[in-house]
Amino acid sequence: PIKKRWRHHNFGMIQVCDTMAAPSATLSPVSSKEMMVVEDEGEDQHQPLKQETSTVQPRRASRSSFVRLSLKSRNRNDDSISNLSSAGRISFSSRQGDDHDESKEIQDRELDWSSLLRDKLYDREEEQAFLLERFSAIVTPDEKQQQSSNKFQKSGPVAAVDQSELILITGPSGNGKTALAQSLKEPVALYDGFFLSGKFDQLQKPESFGAFVQAFTDFVYQQKKRPSSAYQAGVLTNKGEKLAIREKVLKAVGTEGCVLLTHMIPALRKLLGNYDECGDVDVLGFEAQHRFQFVFRMFLAAICSPDHPIVLFLDDLQWANKECIDLLAAILTDASIEGLVVIGACRGNEVAIDHDLAIMLRRLEDNAELHISEIPVGCLTISAVERLMGDLFHLPAESCQSLARVVHERTTGNPFFTVQYIRSMVENGLLGISEDGTLSVDYAALHTLFIEAGEDILGLLCAKIQRLPTGLRETLQVAACMGAQFECEILDRVLVTYPNVSPRDFLELGEDQGFVIPLPVRDNNSDTSSSSGRYAFVHDRVQQAVYSMIPDKPAFHVMICRRLWNSYRPNELLEYSLPIANQLCNSGDLIQDEQERTSAAQLCLHAGKIAMSASSFNTAAQYMGKGRELLGRRGWVDNYDLWLALYTKGAELEYAIGNVQETNDLVDEVLEHGHSFDDKYKAYITRLYSLGTQQHRLQEAIDMSIFILRQLGEPLPRNPGLVHLIYEHIKTSLMLRGLSNEDILKRERMEDKRVKAAVGVLNAGFTFAFISNPLLSPLYAMRIIQLTMRYGLCDMSAMGFGCYGSLLCSLGKMDEAVRYANLSMALLKIFESQQWVSRVYMTCYTFSYSSKNAVQDSIEPLLYAHKMGLATGDSEMSMFCVAFSSLAALFTSRPMDELYEIMKAQRETILSHKQHTILTYHDCDLQYVANMLGKTDNPAVLKGQFMDSDITTQFAHNENHQALLYAIFSWTLELSYMTHDLDRAEEYMRKLQQVDERTVMHMVVRAINLIRALVMLALAERPNINFFRRRYLIFGARGIWKKFKQELTVSPRNAAASVALLDAELDIVAHGKLHQGVQKYKIASHIAAKEGRYMEQGLAFERAATALENHGHTTEQTLPFFEKAASAYQKWGAKIKVDEMRAKILSCHTTTSSSAAERNHKAADIKVSPAPKVVPSTFVHL
């Protein structure tokens, strides 16, 4: 079985013929199915790519020695490569001083190096078949559940059609991973699909999602080249089809999403249209990254489908940064993206166990969120090398046997090393063809070549590069600093020392020599085979070899930076700031001139803003960090404005990527050296969000918001009393008195920026106070309304009116609450403010609307708000909405086994967004469901897999989380009542009375009030209870019943079943009217069944059966009620109640059978007759 390499200490603990391994001392034929396995010894075998030394040092000669030998032993001048054909093909020429007869015959043979290993793969039949099989499973639904017989497929069914899949191709460098993946291009095209590829750069320069940008830039140009018949809907072949796909994407991601996408991938403007530049991007922390990931996933879901699939190939994943890995994980775990196949390639021996890629793979596989298939790519066998050489020289494979064995010994069968080694022999004139048609080799000279080049591919390439003309070598070195792909236009600006020769001329020579390849023109009217001015290195090893030969790398990067800087006009510098900033990040500390350092820091600031607009926050943080480094720590003295911008934006970015310590350090610098509050304002806001969302120090976050509001002229008390709350409520009511919703909507718009800033702080502070300080949160909402009425409407006013409605709901003013909720929704529509949708929906649908409408009507809006929160980056409110949606489903008696799986998935979502406070609430609800399903030892105690009530209660007390305390006590109260532990129920009922329920959702309070009343009446039924205590309990239950009666006129669907159930309980317990009570139980069960509330239906039947049983009725009378209770609980999915009812039913059957046997025994003395048959109960059918 294939081992999971990403789980080992070193990803490459099991390597397949590592090219860096020493060649075998003896050679023996190896079959195509055998693979050589080399084990690491736990140490890193690879040095960083930026070092000059090779990965494993040559054993026979050092790097310096083979350079000297090549210069001494080869009497070639720099112009020798001009003899190469411009078409990229090369003719053999014999070695100097060698006059073999066969040399003329060799010159007539042209060798096509460019298509070797590209048009035909060797020893890759099974791997190709597996790739094609997985692709076919996506485009052919009938193959969805087929078992794979391929040896690379893990046991079990293959991934479902509607599930994204990762095919991971692993192996050492040069083993043909890229060529294997690209063999899918033609099959994908036959299915009207797209093969998109992107490559991560080994220099790991700062770039915004480089591989994804490459891939989806190609998507746009592939669309333009497709024939009109390729797509029936949404293809970029004519104007109408272009509009169709634009509308589809716009509908999926919205205008703001299109802005994000076009900032990330500029080529998408050809598809989606131009959007105005947004200027500075508001970074909202970790949520901003999730916002972009959500938008990108929606974009993918809009452009691909099983009918028109997309194969996304990401090469060299070992060089991907964390934000690219996170984006890839978000794509892979989204099963809604249909028709997507993701292929990744990486060098497994360069990925350690703590690499972001390895961590991501382990996490996704552990959670069963992803189907991962690994394809290890090994080296070529000797027979494959023979076939390769036969195809190259147009000779039978058998005639190449002896040379193939030598080549395989030198290269260990690494495909790229093999081709380069053969090419070096050809270029050095070491090969000939004898009269019998076999290859003849000068083995002595070949051995010398091997000593000069060293034992690895880097040595061979470096020796070859050393002999290149100076101009070509310098051109390649500049290109290597630019990345795996580069443009001639950039090289023209750097290489100014050769006025009569352009870099394109040098690159054509480099193409002939096999170092670079031209990239196709991205123009709909151009031939794709023509040069576009864009080139790429043929392989990473070539770029690595070229870069390793730069003697002083930081100085070389500074030289490139300065030449680029001087080549642009001042008004062009900002537009082309990214290439210059990339070189600055690798320049070390070589720039000493203060004016030059200041200009470079300004450029880094602009590059960081561009990266921020593309949602590449890690890249932006690198640019900002380099700018701060260039400016120095005393930049606030000499360049205050630039210093302030770098530190303020830097703090926002560090907060966005989750670096708490760096965020605090940068904020402290700004607060210490800032000149005014206005200069420090953004730093204060960053500190506010960091305290509340990252560090979960809610009280400190509230204190910070109060401090900022005081500076903005809107003071709030830190510890308000009830009197202050009443005063603010009266003040707000007077400002709204006599105004209809239409009157409020006609008010002017808010223009004062300082007031807008205060409203923004009030919105942020409300979230933290809502959880931690129940008395303070209404003050935030009412102050927003007061500012709105004084200064005009703004988009954030919607949040204020929604929160005010929730306050009125807690005061029992349901109609007024719904009115202001409607006003809040109208403001959302007027301002088209999608960023506030999740907050407003959460407030309105969990309080105002759920107080009047049926609870189940809130589930879909809350799920919509969850989606919008992800789209706009407000993941905190988004996670609140998803947690409350499952809570609403729980109160509507949704089947618990189904709800349990949904809530577990939601838990992972909340955890992935690092919303730990919300997770604590959600875990309470989830643990309650687990208890009801019988997944704990003691169902009455809220302790198990997801939480420990003792620990959570202590945490809630320490942080003053009133809503969390209410959740813990209420669930424990209900579990105690359901398991008939009345002593525990009484204890937690008393605890619940001490909790402030004003911040608790009305639907929660309503549901728990029913349980409280039932517990009171159950306690009142106890024998030997004190008379006054009994009257007190009945009085409390009747008070709750009256509340439900009042609510019946406002929200009959929510209250009717509870009213009927309590009505029946009061008739039996308080008045002793058994028959009347049983009839009302039947009515309650009927109403509950009509609304799908199976908990209330089961309770009604169970309480009726228990009442009859307690009053001495026979088992024949109680049995039907127990059976109906079991059926209702079965629909609800409460396993512990179903088991209890089954035990009751079994007991009834036993009693019934015993009574029948006793009657039959007495009757036998009078007359012998057969015993009556017991009629089977409906329990048998449960």
HUKA-V868424 format. One record per residue. N is the residue number from 1. SS is DSSP state (~ for helix, > for strand, _ for the rest). OMEGA is omega in degrees with one decimal (none if undefined). Layout:
BEGIN
N,SS,OMEGA
N,SS,OMEGA
END
This chain:
BEGIN
1,_,179.9
2,_,179.6
3,_,179.2
4,_,-170.2
5,~,-178.8
6,~,177.8
7,~,-178.1
8,_,178.2
9,_,173.5
10,>,-178.2
11,_,-177.5
12,_,-179.7
13,_,173.2
14,>,-177.3
15,>,-179.4
16,>,177.7
17,_,179.7
18,_,-177.9
19,_,-179.7
20,_,-179.5
21,_,178.3
22,_,178.9
23,_,-178.4
24,_,178.1
25,_,177.6
26,_,-178.1
27,_,173.5
28,_,-179.8
29,_,178.6
30,_,-179.6
31,_,-177.0
32,_,-177.7
33,_,-177.8
34,_,177.2
35,_,175.3
36,_,-177.6
37,>,178.8
38,>,-178.9
39,>,171.7
40,_,176.4
41,_,173.9
42,_,179.9
43,_,-176.3
44,_,-177.2
45,_,-172.7
46,_,176.1
47,_,177.0
48,_,-173.1
49,_,-176.5
50,_,179.3
51,_,-177.2
52,_,-176.8
53,_,178.1
54,_,-175.0
55,_,173.9
56,_,-173.4
57,_,177.6
58,_,-176.4
59,_,-174.9
60,_,-178.5
61,_,177.7
62,_,-179.4
63,~,-177.7
64,~,-177.4
65,~,-177.3
66,~,174.0
67,~,179.4
68,~,-179.1
69,~,-178.4
70,~,179.4
71,~,-178.0
72,~,-170.9
73,~,-178.9
74,_,-179.9
75,_,-178.4
76,_,172.4
77,_,-174.4
78,~,-177.4
79,~,-175.5
80,~,-177.6
81,~,178.6
82,~,176.5
83,~,-178.1
84,_,178.0
85,_,-179.8
86,_,179.9
87,_,179.0
88,_,177.5
89,>,-173.3
90,>,176.4
91,>,179.5
92,_,169.0
93,_,-175.4
94,_,179.6
95,_,178.8
96,_,-179.0
97,_,-176.4
98,_,-177.7
99,_,175.1
100,_,179.9
101,_,-173.8
102,_,-174.7
103,~,-178.5
104,~,179.0
105,~,178.9
106,~,-177.8
107,~,179.8
108,_,-178.3
109,_,177.4
110,>,-177.9
111,>,-178.9
112,>,-178.7
113,_,-172.2
114,_,-177.9
115,_,-179.5
116,_,-177.0
117,_,176.6
118,_,-179.8
119,_,-179.4
120,_,178.3
121,_,-177.9
122,_,179.6
123,_,-178.1
124,_,-175.5
125,~,-178.0
126,~,179.2
127,~,178.1
128,~,-180.0
129,~,179.2
130,~,178.1
131,~,180.0
132,~,179.1
133,~,179.9
134,~,177.3
135,~,179.5
136,~,178.1
137,~,178.2
138,~,-173.5
139,~,179.0
140,_,-175.5
141,~,-177.6
142,~,-178.1
143,~,-172.3
144,_,-173.1
145,_,-179.3
146,_,173.7
147,_,179.9
148,_,177.8
149,_,-178.3
150,_,-175.9
151,_,179.9
152,_,-177.1
153,_,175.0
154,_,-179.9
155,_,-179.5
156,_,-178.0
157,_,177.6
158,_,-178.2
159,_,178.8
160,_,-178.0
161,_,-176.6
162,_,179.4
163,_,176.3
164,_,-174.3
165,>,175.2
166,>,171.8
167,>,-173.6
168,>,178.1
169,>,-176.9
170,>,179.1
171,_,179.4
172,_,179.8
173,_,175.5
174,_,-177.3
175,_,173.3
176,_,179.4
177,~,-179.2
178,~,-179.8
179,~,178.6
180,~,180.0
181,~,-177.5
182,~,175.2
183,_,178.2
184,_,-173.0
185,~,-177.2
186,~,176.6
187,~,179.4
188,~,179.7
189,~,179.4
190,~,179.3
191,_,-178.8
192,_,179.5
193,_,-178.3
194,>,171.7
195,>,-177.0
196,>,-178.8
197,>,176.0
198,>,-172.6
199,>,175.9
200,_,-171.9
201,_,-176.1
202,_,176.4
203,_,178.6
204,_,177.4
205,_,177.0
206,_,177.4
207,_,-176.1
208,_,175.9
209,_,-170.6
210,~,-176.8
211,~,178.8
212,~,178.0
213,~,178.0
214,~,-175.0
215,~,-173.6
216,~,164.7
217,~,175.2
218,~,177.8
219,~,-179.7
220,~,-176.6
221,~,172.2
222,~,177.4
223,~,-175.8
224,~,-176.0
225,~,-175.6
226,_,176.8
227,_,-175.7
228,~,-178.4
229,~,-174.9
230,~,-178.1
231,_,173.5
232,_,-179.4
233,_,169.4
234,_,177.1
235,_,-173.5
236,_,-179.0
237,_,173.4
238,_,-172.9
239,~,-179.0
240,~,-179.9
241,~,177.3
242,~,178.2
243,~,-179.0
244,~,-179.0
245,~,175.9
246,~,179.3
247,~,179.8
248,~,179.1
249,~,179.9
250,~,178.4
251,~,-176.8
252,~,-171.8
253,~,-179.4
254,~,-178.4
255,~,-179.7
256,~,177.0
257,~,177.5
258,~,177.2
259,~,178.3
260,~,-176.6
261,~,-178.8
262,~,173.3
263,~,179.7
264,~,-175.7
265,_,-175.9
266,~,-178.7
267,~,179.9
268,~,175.1
269,~,176.5
270,~,-179.5
271,~,-173.3
272,~,-176.7
273,_,-179.5
274,_,175.3
275,_,-178.5
276,_,176.1
277,_,-174.4
278,_,-176.4
279,_,-179.7
280,_,178.8
281,_,176.6
282,_,-179.9
283,_,-177.1
284,_,176.8
285,_,-176.9
286,~,-179.9
287,~,-177.6
288,~,177.9
289,~,178.0
290,~,176.9
291,~,-179.2
292,~,179.4
293,~,178.8
294,~,-179.3
295,~,-178.2
296,~,177.8
297,~,177.3
298,~,176.5
299,~,178.7
300,~,179.6
301,~,-178.7
302,~,-172.5
303,~,-179.1
304,_,-179.1
305,>,177.0
306,_,177.7
307,_,179.6
308,>,-170.3
309,_,174.8
310,>,171.4
311,>,-178.7
312,>,-179.0
313,>,179.3
314,>,-174.0
315,>,176.0
316,_,179.1
317,~,180.0
318,~,178.5
319,~,-179.7
320,_,178.0
321,_,-172.2
322,~,-177.5
323,~,174.9
324,~,176.9
325,~,178.9
326,~,177.9
327,~,177.8
328,~,179.0
329,~,178.8
330,~,178.5
331,~,-174.7
332,~,-176.7
333,_,179.5
334,_,-178.4
335,_,179.8
336,_,177.7
337,_,-176.6
338,_,176.1
339,_,179.7
340,>,173.3
341,>,-179.8
342,>,176.9
343,>,176.7
344,>,176.1
345,>,178.5
346,>,173.4
347,_,-175.0
348,~,-178.1
349,~,176.8
350,~,-179.9
351,_,179.6
352,>,-175.9
353,_,180.0
354,_,176.0
355,_,-178.2
356,~,179.2
357,~,-179.9
358,~,178.9
359,~,-179.5
360,~,-178.9
361,~,179.0
362,~,-177.2
363,~,-177.2
364,~,-179.7
365,~,177.7
366,~,-178.9
367,_,179.6
368,_,179.9
369,_,-170.0
370,_,173.8
371,>,-177.0
372,>,174.3
373,>,-178.7
374,>,175.4
375,>,175.6
376,>,-177.8
377,_,-179.1
378,_,179.4
379,_,179.9
380,_,172.8
381,_,179.5
382,~,180.0
383,~,177.4
384,~,177.3
385,~,177.0
386,~,179.3
387,~,178.0
388,~,-178.7
389,~,177.0
390,~,177.4
391,~,-178.0
392,~,-176.4
393,~,-179.0
394,_,179.9
395,_,172.9
396,_,-177.5
397,~,-177.6
398,~,-177.9
399,~,-177.6
400,~,-171.4
401,~,-174.4
402,~,179.9
403,~,179.9
404,~,178.5
405,~,178.6
406,~,-179.8
407,~,180.0
408,~,177.9
409,~,-177.8
410,~,-171.0
411,~,-174.9
412,_,175.9
413,_,175.8
414,_,-172.7
415,~,-177.3
416,~,178.0
417,~,179.5
418,~,-179.0
419,~,-179.6
420,~,180.0
421,~,177.6
422,~,-179.6
423,~,176.9
424,~,176.2
425,~,-179.8
426,~,-177.2
427,~,178.8
428,_,175.8
429,_,-177.1
430,_,-176.5
431,>,173.6
432,>,177.4
433,>,-178.5
434,_,-176.6
435,_,179.9
436,_,174.6
437,_,177.4
438,_,-179.2
439,>,172.8
440,>,-172.6
441,>,171.6
442,_,-172.9
443,~,178.0
444,~,177.4
445,~,178.8
446,~,177.2
447,~,176.5
448,~,177.4
449,~,-179.2
450,~,178.9
451,~,-179.4
452,~,-173.9
453,~,-175.0
454,_,-172.5
455,_,-178.4
456,_,-175.3
457,~,-179.7
458,~,177.6
459,~,178.9
460,~,-178.9
461,~,179.7
462,~,176.9
463,~,179.1
464,~,-180.0
465,~,-178.8
466,~,-178.3
467,_,-178.6
468,_,173.5
469,_,-176.8
470,~,-178.3
471,~,179.0
472,~,-179.7
473,~,178.7
474,~,177.7
475,~,179.4
476,~,-179.8
477,~,176.4
478,~,179.6
479,~,179.4
480,~,177.4
481,~,-179.7
482,~,179.7
483,_,-179.0
484,_,174.8
485,>,-175.7
486,>,-176.9
487,>,179.5
488,~,-177.0
489,~,177.7
490,~,-179.8
491,~,178.3
492,~,-177.3
493,~,-178.0
494,~,-174.9
495,_,-177.2
496,_,-175.9
497,_,179.7
498,_,-172.9
499,_,-175.8
500,_,-179.7
501,_,-179.3
502,_,175.3
503,~,178.4
504,~,177.4
505,~,177.6
506,~,-179.0
507,~,175.1
508,~,173.6
509,~,177.2
510,~,175.9
511,~,178.4
512,~,-178.9
513,~,176.7
514,_,178.2
515,_,-176.8
516,>,175.0
517,>,176.7
518,>,176.4
519,>,-175.4
520,>,177.7
521,_,176.4
522,_,-179.2
523,_,-175.7
524,_,-175.9
525,_,-175.9
526,_,176.1
527,_,-175.9
528,_,-178.4
529,_,-178.9
530,_,-177.9
531,>,-177.8
532,>,-172.5
533,>,177.8
534,>,-178.9
535,>,175.2
536,>,173.8
537,>,-176.8
538,_,-179.3
539,_,178.6
540,~,-178.1
541,~,177.9
542,~,177.6
543,~,-179.8
544,~,179.6
545,~,179.7
546,~,-177.7
547,~,-178.2
548,~,-178.0
549,_,173.0
550,_,-172.4
551,_,-178.1
552,_,-171.1
553,~,178.8
554,~,179.4
555,~,178.8
556,~,177.3
557,~,178.1
558,~,177.9
559,~,178.2
560,~,-178.9
561,~,-178.0
562,~,-179.7
563,~,175.6
564,~,-179.6
565,~,-176.6
566,~,-176.4
567,~,-178.6
568,_,172.3
569,_,179.9
570,~,-179.2
571,~,177.9
572,~,-172.8
573,~,-177.2
574,_,-179.3
575,_,-178.1
576,_,-175.2
577,~,-174.3
578,~,178.4
579,~,-180.0
580,~,-179.8
581,~,177.2
582,~,178.2
583,~,178.5
584,~,-177.6
585,_,179.1
586,_,-172.9
587,_,-178.5
588,_,-178.5
589,_,-175.0
590,_,179.4
591,_,-173.9
592,_,-178.6
593,_,-174.5
594,~,-179.8
595,~,178.7
596,~,178.8
597,~,178.5
598,~,178.8
599,~,179.4
600,~,177.4
601,~,176.5
602,~,178.8
603,~,178.6
604,~,177.6
605,~,-179.5
606,~,178.2
607,~,177.4
608,~,178.2
609,~,177.4
610,~,178.6
611,~,176.6
612,~,179.4
613,~,176.6
614,_,179.3
615,_,177.3
616,_,-169.5
617,~,176.2
618,~,178.0
619,~,179.0
620,~,179.5
621,~,176.6
622,~,178.2
623,~,-179.7
624,~,178.0
625,~,177.0
626,~,177.5
627,~,178.2
628,~,178.1
629,~,179.7
630,~,-176.7
631,~,-179.2
632,_,-175.1
633,_,179.2
634,_,177.6
635,~,179.8
636,~,178.0
637,~,-172.9
638,~,-177.1
639,_,-169.5
640,~,-176.0
641,~,178.5
642,~,178.4
643,~,-178.0
644,~,-179.6
645,~,-178.4
646,~,-177.7
647,~,179.8
648,~,177.7
649,~,178.0
650,~,178.0
651,~,178.2
652,~,-178.0
653,~,178.5
654,~,174.8
655,~,-178.7
656,~,-178.0
657,_,170.4
658,_,177.9
659,_,-173.1
660,~,-175.9
661,~,178.6
662,~,177.3
663,~,-179.4
664,~,-178.9
665,~,-178.6
666,~,177.6
667,~,178.6
668,~,178.3
669,~,-179.0
670,~,-178.7
671,~,-179.7
672,~,-172.3
673,~,178.9
674,_,-174.5
675,_,-173.5
676,_,177.7
677,~,179.0
678,~,177.3
679,~,-176.2
680,~,-171.0
681,~,-177.7
682,~,176.8
683,~,176.1
684,~,180.0
685,~,177.4
686,~,177.9
687,~,179.1
688,~,-178.6
689,~,-179.6
690,~,178.3
691,~,-173.4
692,~,-172.6
693,~,-178.4
694,~,-173.3
695,_,176.4
696,_,174.6
697,_,-168.0
698,~,-178.2
699,~,176.5
700,~,176.4
701,~,177.4
702,~,178.4
703,~,178.8
704,~,179.0
705,~,178.3
706,~,177.2
707,~,-179.9
708,~,179.9
709,~,177.9
710,~,177.9
711,~,179.4
712,_,177.3
713,_,179.5
714,_,-175.7
715,_,174.1
716,_,177.9
717,_,179.5
718,_,179.6
719,_,-177.1
720,_,174.7
721,_,-178.8
722,~,179.8
723,~,179.1
724,~,179.4
725,~,179.2
726,~,179.9
727,~,-179.8
728,~,178.4
729,~,177.7
730,~,179.8
731,~,179.2
732,~,-179.7
733,~,179.0
734,~,178.8
735,~,-178.3
736,~,-173.4
737,_,176.6
738,_,-179.0
739,_,174.4
740,_,176.7
741,~,179.8
742,~,178.5
743,~,-179.7
744,~,-178.3
745,~,179.9
746,_,-177.5
747,_,-178.2
748,_,179.2
749,>,179.8
750,_,-177.6
751,_,-175.9
752,_,-176.6
753,~,-179.7
754,~,177.4
755,~,177.0
756,~,177.7
757,~,178.6
758,~,178.3
759,~,177.2
760,~,177.6
761,~,177.6
762,~,177.0
763,~,179.9
764,~,-178.2
765,~,179.6
766,~,-178.4
767,~,-177.7
768,~,179.1
769,~,178.7
770,~,-178.6
771,~,-166.7
772,~,-173.8
773,_,-173.3
774,~,-178.6
775,~,-175.5
776,~,-175.0
777,~,177.3
778,~,179.4
779,~,177.0
780,~,-177.5
781,~,-177.5
782,~,177.1
783,~,175.4
784,~,-179.7
785,~,179.6
786,~,177.6
787,~,178.0
788,~,-178.9
789,~,-179.2
790,~,-171.4
791,~,178.5
792,_,-176.4
793,>,169.4
794,_,-176.5
795,_,-178.5
796,_,176.6
797,~,179.2
798,~,179.0
799,~,-179.7
800,~,-179.6
801,~,177.2
802,~,178.9
803,~,177.5
804,~,175.7
805,~,178.3
806,~,176.2
807,~,178.6
808,~,178.6
809,~,179.3
810,~,176.4
811,_,177.7
812,_,180.0
813,_,-171.4
814,~,-177.8
815,~,177.5
816,~,179.3
817,~,179.3
818,~,179.3
819,~,-178.6
820,~,172.2
821,~,176.0
822,~,177.2
823,~,178.2
824,~,178.2
825,~,179.3
826,~,177.7
827,~,175.6
828,~,-177.9
829,~,-178.2
830,~,-176.0
831,~,-178.4
832,_,-174.4
833,_,-179.2
834,~,-176.2
835,~,-179.7
836,~,-176.7
837,~,-175.2
838,~,-179.0
839,~,-177.8
840,~,179.5
841,~,179.9
842,~,-178.5
843,~,-173.8
844,~,-173.5
845,~,176.2
846,~,179.5
847,~,-168.2
848,~,-174.6
849,~,-178.2
850,~,177.9
851,~,-176.7
852,~,179.7
853,_,177.5
854,_,-176.5
855,_,-177.2
856,_,177.9
857,~,-179.7
858,~,-172.2
859,~,-178.2
860,~,176.1
861,~,179.2
862,~,176.4
863,~,174.7
864,~,178.0
865,~,175.1
866,~,178.8
867,~,-179.7
868,~,176.7
869,~,175.9
870,~,-177.9
871,~,-176.8
872,~,177.8
873,_,178.9
874,_,-173.2
875,~,178.0
876,~,178.2
877,~,177.6
878,~,179.8
879,~,172.6
880,~,-177.1
881,~,-178.5
882,~,177.5
883,~,-179.0
884,~,177.2
885,~,177.1
886,~,176.5
887,~,177.0
888,~,177.2
889,~,179.0
890,~,-179.7
891,~,176.9
892,_,174.7
893,_,172.6
894,_,-178.2
895,_,-169.6
896,~,179.4
897,~,175.6
898,~,-178.7
899,~,179.7
900,~,179.3
901,~,178.2
902,~,-177.4
903,~,175.6
904,~,176.3
905,~,177.6
906,~,177.9
907,~,178.1
908,~,177.9
909,~,180.0
910,~,-179.8
911,~,-179.6
912,~,178.1
913,_,174.0
914,_,177.2
915,_,-170.6
916,~,178.3
917,~,178.4
918,~,178.7
919,~,178.8
920,~,176.8
921,~,-176.8
922,~,179.8
923,~,175.5
924,~,-179.8
925,~,-177.7
926,~,179.3
927,~,175.2
928,~,179.3
929,~,178.8
930,~,177.3
931,~,-179.9
932,~,177.2
933,_,177.2
934,_,-177.6
935,_,177.4
936,_,-179.3
937,_,-179.4
938,_,-175.7
939,_,-177.5
940,_,-176.9
941,_,-177.4
942,_,-176.9
943,>,-178.8
944,_,-173.1
945,_,-169.7
946,_,179.9
947,_,171.5
948,>,-173.0
949,~,-179.8
950,~,-178.9
951,~,-178.6
952,~,177.5
953,~,178.5
954,~,177.7
955,~,-178.5
956,~,177.1
957,~,-178.5
958,~,-177.4
959,~,-179.7
960,_,177.4
961,_,-176.8
962,~,-179.8
963,~,178.3
964,~,175.9
965,~,179.2
966,~,-179.8
967,~,-178.9
968,~,-176.4
969,~,-177.5
970,~,178.7
971,~,177.7
972,~,176.8
973,~,-178.3
974,~,178.8
975,~,179.5
976,~,178.8
977,~,-178.5
978,~,179.6
979,_,175.3
980,_,174.4
981,_,-171.3
982,~,177.6
983,~,177.4
984,~,179.6
985,~,178.8
986,~,178.9
987,~,-176.8
988,~,173.2
989,~,176.6
990,~,178.2
991,~,-177.4
992,~,179.8
993,~,-178.7
994,_,-177.2
995,_,177.5
996,_,-174.7
997,_,-176.5
998,_,177.8
999,_,-178.8
1000,_,-179.3
1001,_,-176.1
1002,~,-178.8
1003,~,176.4
1004,~,-180.0
1005,~,-179.6
1006,~,-178.1
1007,~,-178.1
1008,~,176.1
1009,~,176.9
1010,~,179.7
1011,~,178.7
1012,~,179.4
1013,~,179.1
1014,~,177.9
1015,~,178.5
1016,~,-178.5
1017,~,176.4
1018,~,176.5
1019,~,179.7
1020,~,179.6
1021,_,-177.6
1022,_,176.4
1023,_,176.8
1024,_,177.2
1025,_,178.8
1026,_,-176.1
1027,~,-177.6
1028,~,176.3
1029,~,179.8
1030,~,179.0
1031,~,179.3
1032,~,-179.4
1033,~,178.8
1034,~,178.5
1035,~,178.3
1036,~,178.4
1037,~,179.3
1038,~,177.2
1039,~,176.8
1040,~,178.6
1041,~,178.8
1042,~,176.3
1043,~,178.0
1044,~,178.4
1045,~,177.3
1046,~,-179.6
1047,~,-178.0
1048,~,179.7
1049,_,-178.3
1050,_,-175.0
1051,_,-176.2
1052,~,-177.4
1053,~,-179.9
1054,~,-169.7
1055,~,-170.7
1056,~,-177.6
1057,~,-179.9
1058,~,178.7
1059,~,-178.8
1060,~,-179.1
1061,~,178.8
1062,~,176.1
1063,~,178.9
1064,~,179.7
1065,~,-179.3
1066,~,178.4
1067,~,-175.9
1068,~,-173.6
1069,~,-174.3
1070,_,-173.1
1071,_,178.8
1072,_,-178.5
1073,_,-174.3
1074,~,-175.6
1075,~,-179.9
1076,~,179.1
1077,~,179.6
1078,~,177.8
1079,~,178.6
1080,~,172.7
1081,~,178.8
1082,~,178.1
1083,~,179.5
1084,~,-179.9
1085,~,179.1
1086,~,179.1
1087,~,-179.4
1088,~,179.5
1089,~,-179.9
1090,~,179.7
1091,_,-179.3
1092,_,-179.2
1093,_,-170.8
1094,~,176.5
1095,~,178.6
1096,~,177.9
1097,~,178.7
1098,~,177.8
1099,~,-179.8
1100,~,-179.9
1101,~,-179.5
1102,~,-180.0
1103,~,177.2
1104,~,179.7
1105,~,-179.5
1106,~,178.9
1107,~,178.3
1108,~,-179.2
1109,~,-179.4
1110,~,-179.3
1111,_,170.6
1112,_,178.5
1113,_,-175.0
1114,_,179.1
1115,~,177.5
1116,~,179.6
1117,~,-178.9
1118,~,-174.8
1119,~,-178.9
1120,~,-180.0
1121,~,176.9
1122,~,179.9
1123,~,178.7
1124,~,176.3
1125,~,178.0
1126,~,179.1
1127,~,179.7
1128,~,178.9
1129,~,177.0
1130,~,177.0
1131,~,178.8
1132,~,178.9
1133,_,-179.8
1134,_,-172.2
1135,~,-177.5
1136,~,178.0
1137,~,177.1
1138,~,178.4
1139,~,178.9
1140,~,180.0
1141,~,177.6
1142,~,176.5
1143,~,177.3
1144,~,-179.4
1145,~,178.9
1146,~,178.1
1147,~,177.5
1148,~,179.3
1149,~,179.7
1150,~,179.1
1151,~,179.8
1152,~,-179.7
1153,~,179.8
1154,~,179.4
1155,~,179.9
1156,~,179.6
1157,~,179.4
1158,~,179.2
1159,~,179.8
1160,~,-179.7
1161,~,177.4
1162,~,-178.4
1163,~,-177.2
1164,~,178.5
1165,_,-177.6
1166,_,-176.4
1167,_,179.6
1168,_,178.7
1169,_,-179.2
1170,_,178.9
1171,_,179.8
1172,_,178.4
1173,_,177.0
1174,_,179.9
1175,_,-179.3
1176,_,179.1
1177,_,174.9
1178,~,176.3
1179,~,-179.8
1180,~,-175.3
1181,~,-178.8
1182,_,none
END
